[in-house]
Amino acid sequence: MLETVHVDLPGRAYDVRIGPGLLAQAGAEIAPFLSRPRVSILTDATVAALHLDALQAGLAQEGITSEALALPPGEATKSWGPLEQSVSWLLDQRVERGDIVVAFGGGVIGDLAGFAAAILRRGVRFVQIPTSLLAQVDSSVGGKTGINAAQGKNLIGAFHQPALVLADTDVLGSLEPRDFLAGYGEVVKYGLLGDAAFFEWLEEQGPALAAGDMAARVEAVRRSVQMKADIVIRDETEQGDRALLNLGHTFGHALEAATGYSDRLLHGEGVAVGCALAFELSSRMGLCAQEDPSRVRAHLKAMGMKTDMADIPGALPDADGLLDLMGQDKKVVQGTLRFILARGIGEAFITSDVPKDTVRAVLQDALAARR
């Protein structure tokens, strides 16, 4: 059941291996990249408790020794302190340019470890072993690494492509349902931005996928990764088409900032709510049919996901406060915020021609529904 997606970047090409049992095969998969039989693993305490023994056993089968640093789980780990701790630890491990750093965890660890590898000795290779659905379909592929700043999410970082990605779909079975569905928000995004047939497939297969159907999980990850790889190959550093991958993120990142990057709103939940808002904005601007936002929200609700601002607990800023947070987004170009909108399901596009009053009205109505 193993699938391979090749990310064909000139001089930086790599494979994404997808399927069950890859932790046990990790040694055989990684060995060809090693100049000496040792790796340094960055992970978090939750993943370490569940899966580190299995990974280290898989490495040991090929005679590869490993040491691991387990950081606290959660978005707060994507910050200066843990980055400094990670780099210092890797230097203490005497990691050389020819060695491999392994990022073993969800998106937080993947982003942090990738950035640590990018700046260590001006660039050390790393392997992504993503353990969450969100990381398997999104953050582990494409080379975006970094940490958050007080001013916003992912504002400090570097493009640093992995040498290999191992997406073991068995480990998804250990996720809490909420974490799995948060990752599913990114899966849905791929159908919404460029593949209406994939979205239709998700409407049919989503419940089985959530219930643990392995074939459905492998196919959902493969199709998502293939879509991302195709876009990254066209636009590695987000000068054009790659921005399409930010569908839902302009709204979502603002909501994450408004909730303090806390467990009030997980990243994938913010993306899901953001996709619903992006389609609502598209509909109000006459870009897509009025039925499209309803269909998006109906699927998210059917999967038991956060869909509206009303689903976010606690206080939120008013519409102008959220607009200010959106203005800190990385997608601001020459002071103008770029939006990812849609002419229909599977037909996203990038535009800066969005009236602020229309955005404000969408936010005001979404906030009013919370009362």
C-alpha positions in Angstrom: 0.0 0.0 0.0 3.1 2.3 -0.1 2.8 5.2 -2.5 5.6 7.6 -3.6 5.2 11.2 -4.7 8.3 12.7 -6.3 9.0 16.4 -5.7 11.0 17.2 -8.7 12.9 20.4 -7.8 16.1 20.8 -9.8 19.0 20.0 -7.5 16.7 19.5 -4.5 14.4 16.7 -5.6 13.1 14.3 -3.0 10.5 11.6 -2.5 7.5 11.6 -0.2 6.8 8.0 0.9 3.3 7.4 2.1 1.7 4.4 3.7 1.6 2.1 6.8 4.7 0.6 8.4 7.2 3.3 7.5 8.6 3.7 11.0 9.8 0.1 11.0 11.4 0.7 7.6 12.9 4.1 8.6 16.5 2.8 8.7 16.3 1.3 5.2 14.7 4.5 3.9 17.2 6.9 5.5 20.5 4.8 5.3 21.3 5.9 1.6 21.5 9.5 2.7 23.9 9.0 5.6 27.7 9.5 5.5 27.9 7.8 8.9 25.4 5.6 10.7 23.9 8.1 13.1 21.1 10.6 13.2 19.8 13.3 15.6 16.1 13.4 16.2 14.0 16.5 17.2 10.6 15.5 18.5 8.1 16.5 21.2 7.2 14.7 24.4 3.8 13.4 23.3 5.2 11.9 20.0 8.2 10.5 21.9 6.1 8.7 24.4 4.0 7.1 21.7 6.4 6.4 18.8 10.0 7.2 19.5 10.9 3.6 20.5 9.4 2.3 17.2 11.4 4.8 15.1 14.7 4.1 16.9 14.1 0.3 16.5 13.5 0.9 12.8 16.8 2.8 12.6 18.7 0.3 14.7 17.7 -2.5 12.3 20.1 -0.9 9.8 22.8 -0.2 12.4 21.9 3.5 12.7 22.4 5.0 16.2 20.2 7.9 17.3 19.8 10.5 20.0 16.6 12.4 20.5 15.6 15.8 22.1 11.9 15.9 23.1 10.5 19.4 23.4 7.2 20.4 24.9 4.2 19.9 22.6 2.2 22.8 21.3 2.4 25.9 19.1 4.4 27.8 21.8 7.4 25.6 20.9 7.6 27.3 17.5 9.5 30.2 19.1 13.0 31.6 19.8 13.7 29.8 23.0 13.1 26.2 21.8 14.9 27.1 18.5 18.0 28.1 20.4 17.7 25.0 22.6 17.4 22.8 19.6 20.4 24.3 17.7 22.5 24.2 20.9 21.7 20.5 21.4 22.5 19.7 17.8 25.9 21.4 18.1 26.5 19.4 21.3 25.7 16.3 19.3 28.4 17.4 16.9 26.1 17.3 14.0 28.1 17.8 10.8 27.0 19.1 7.4 27.0 15.5 6.0 24.7 14.3 8.8 20.9 14.1 8.9 18.6 15.8 11.4 15.2 14.0 11.7 12.1 16.1 12.4 9.7 13.6 14.1 6.4 15.1 15.0 3.6 17.3 13.8 3.8 20.7 12.0 5.4 22.5 15.0 8.3 20.1 15.2 8.7 19.9 11.4 8.8 23.7 11.0 11.1 24.1 14.0 13.5 21.3 13.2 13.7 22.2 9.6 14.6 25.8 10.5 17.2 24.6 13.0 18.7 22.4 10.2 18.6 25.3 7.8 20.7 27.6 10.0 22.9 25.0 11.6 26.4 25.2 10.0 24.6 27.2 7.2 22.6 24.2 6.2 22.3 20.6 7.2 20.1 18.1 5.5 17.0 16.9 7.3 14.3 14.2 7.0 10.7 14.9 7.8 8.8 12.1 9.6 5.4 13.8 10.1 3.1 12.2 12.7 -0.1 14.3 12.3 -2.4 14.4 9.3 -1.9 18.1 8.9 1.9 17.6 8.8 1.7 14.7 6.4 -0.5 16.5 3.8 0.9 20.0 4.2 3.8 21.3 6.4 6.2 18.4 5.8 6.2 19.0 2.0 7.6 22.1 0.3 10.5 23.3 2.4 8.8 26.0 4.4 10.5 26.1 7.9 10.3 28.6 10.7 9.0 29.9 13.9 6.3 32.4 15.1 6.8 36.0 16.3 4.7 38.1 18.6 3.6 40.0 15.5 2.3 36.9 13.7 2.6 33.3 12.6 5.5 32.0 10.6 7.1 35.4 10.1 10.7 34.1 10.8 12.0 31.3 8.7 13.7 29.9 5.6 13.0 27.7 2.6 14.9 24.5 3.2 13.7 21.4 1.4 13.9 18.0 3.2 16.0 15.2 1.8 13.1 12.7 2.3 9.6 12.6 3.8 8.2 9.5 5.4 4.5 9.7 6.1 3.6 6.6 8.1 -0.2 6.5 8.0 -0.3 4.0 10.8 0.7 6.7 13.3 -2.5 8.6 12.4 -4.4 6.0 14.5 -2.9 7.5 17.7 -4.3 11.0 17.1 -7.1 12.4 19.1 -10.2 12.9 16.9 -9.9 16.6 17.2 -6.3 16.6 16.0 -7.1 14.3 13.1 -10.0 16.5 12.0 -7.8 19.6 12.3 -5.5 18.0 9.8 -8.5 17.2 7.6 -9.1 20.9 7.3 -5.9 21.0 5.1 -7.0 18.0 3.1 -10.4 19.7 2.3 -8.4 22.8 1.3 -6.8 21.0 -1.6 -10.1 20.0 -3.1 -11.5 23.5 -2.7 -8.5 25.2 -4.3 -7.9 23.1 -7.3 -9.7 19.7 -7.6 -13.5 19.6 -7.5 -13.4 15.9 -8.1 -11.2 15.4 -5.0 -13.7 17.4 -2.9 -16.5 15.3 -4.2 -14.5 12.2 -3.3 -14.0 13.6 0.2 -17.7 14.2 0.6 -18.2 10.5 -0.1 -15.1 9.0 1.6 -14.6 11.5 4.5 -16.5 9.5 7.1 -14.7 6.3 6.3 -11.4 8.1 6.3 -12.1 9.6 9.8 -13.2 6.2 11.0 -9.8 4.7 10.1 -10.1 3.2 6.6 -6.4 2.8 5.8 -6.8 2.8 2.0 -8.8 6.0 2.1 -6.2 7.6 4.4 -3.4 6.7 2.1 -5.2 8.0 -0.9 -6.2 11.3 0.8 -2.6 11.9 1.8 -1.2 10.9 -1.6 -3.6 13.1 -3.5 -3.0 16.1 -1.2 0.8 15.7 -1.4 0.7 15.3 -5.2 -1.3 18.6 -5.4 1.1 20.4 -3.1 4.1 19.0 -4.9 2.8 20.1 -8.3 2.4 23.6 -7.0 5.7 23.8 -5.2 7.5 22.6 -8.4 6.0 25.5 -10.3 6.6 28.1 -7.5 9.0 27.0 -4.8 9.3 30.4 -3.0 5.7 31.6 -3.3 6.1 34.3 -5.9 2.9 33.2 -7.6 0.8 30.0 -7.7 2.1 28.7 -4.4 0.0 31.3 -2.6 -3.0 29.3 -3.7 -2.1 26.9 -0.9 -3.0 29.7 1.5 -6.7 29.3 0.8 -8.4 29.9 4.2 -5.2 31.0 5.8 -5.7 34.8 5.6 -8.7 34.5 7.8 -7.4 31.5 9.7 -4.1 33.0 10.8 -5.9 36.1 12.1 -8.2 33.9 14.2 -5.2 31.9 15.5 -3.5 35.2 16.5 -6.7 36.4 18.1 -6.9 33.2 20.2 -3.2 33.4 21.2 -2.1 30.4 19.2 -3.7 28.3 21.9 -5.8 25.1 21.9 -8.9 27.3 21.6 -8.3 27.0 17.9 -5.9 24.6 16.2 -4.3 25.6 12.9 -6.3 23.2 10.8 -9.5 24.4 12.5 -8.6 27.9 11.6 -8.0 26.9 8.0 -11.4 25.2 7.9 -13.2 28.2 9.3 -11.1 30.4 7.0 -12.1 28.4 3.9 -15.8 28.8 4.8 -15.2 32.6 5.2 -13.2 32.8 1.9 -16.1 31.1 0.0 -18.6 33.4 1.7 -16.5 36.4 0.7 -16.3 35.0 -2.9 -20.0 34.6 -3.0 -20.8 38.1 -1.8 -18.5 39.5 -4.5 -20.4 37.5 -7.1 -17.5 35.3 -7.9 -19.0 31.9 -7.1 -22.5 30.5 -6.8 -24.3 31.1 -3.5 -24.6 27.3 -3.1 -20.8 26.9 -2.9 -20.3 28.3 0.6 -23.3 26.3 1.8 -21.8 23.1 0.4 -18.4 23.8 2.0 -19.9 24.4 5.4 -22.2 21.4 5.1 -19.2 19.1 4.5 -17.2 20.5 7.4 -20.2 20.2 9.7 -20.9 16.6 8.5 -17.3 15.8 9.5 -17.9 17.3 13.0 -15.4 20.2 12.4 -15.3 23.8 13.5 -17.0 25.6 10.7 -18.0 29.1 11.9 -16.6 31.7 14.3 -19.5 30.7 16.6 -17.6 27.4 17.1 -14.6 29.2 18.6 -14.8 29.4 22.4 -14.0 32.6 24.2 -13.8 36.3 23.2 -12.7 37.5 19.8 -11.7 41.0 18.6 -14.3 43.0 16.6 -14.2 43.0 12.8 -11.7 45.9 12.7 -9.4 44.1 15.2 -9.4 41.0 13.0 -8.7 43.1 9.9 -5.7 44.6 11.7 -4.4 41.0 12.5 -5.0 40.1 8.8 -2.7 43.0 7.9 0.2 41.3 9.6 -0.1 38.3 7.3 2.9 37.3 5.1 0.6 37.7 2.0 0.7 41.5 2.4 2.5 42.9 -0.7 3.3 46.6 -0.8 0.8 47.2 2.0 -2.0 45.4 0.2 -3.4 42.1 1.5 -3.8 39.4 -1.1 -6.7 37.1 -0.8 -7.3 33.5 -2.1 -10.8 33.5 -3.4 -12.8 31.1 -5.6 -14.9 31.1 -8.7 -16.3 27.8 -7.6 -15.2 24.6 -5.8 -11.8 23.7 -7.2 -11.3 27.1 -8.8 -9.3 29.3 -6.4 -7.3 32.3 -7.6 -5.2 35.1 -6.0 -6.3 38.7 -5.9 -5.7 42.0 -4.2 -8.9 43.5 -5.6 -11.1 43.0 -2.6 -13.1 45.9 -1.0 -12.2 46.2 2.7 -15.8 47.0 3.5 -16.9 43.7 2.0 -14.4 41.8 4.1 -15.5 43.8 7.2 -19.1 43.0 6.5 -18.4 39.2 6.2 -16.5 39.4 9.5 -19.2 41.4 11.2 -21.9 38.9 10.2 -19.7 36.0 11.3 -19.2 37.6 14.7 -22.8 38.5 15.0 -23.7 34.8 14.7 -21.7 34.1 17.8 -24.1 36.1 20.0 
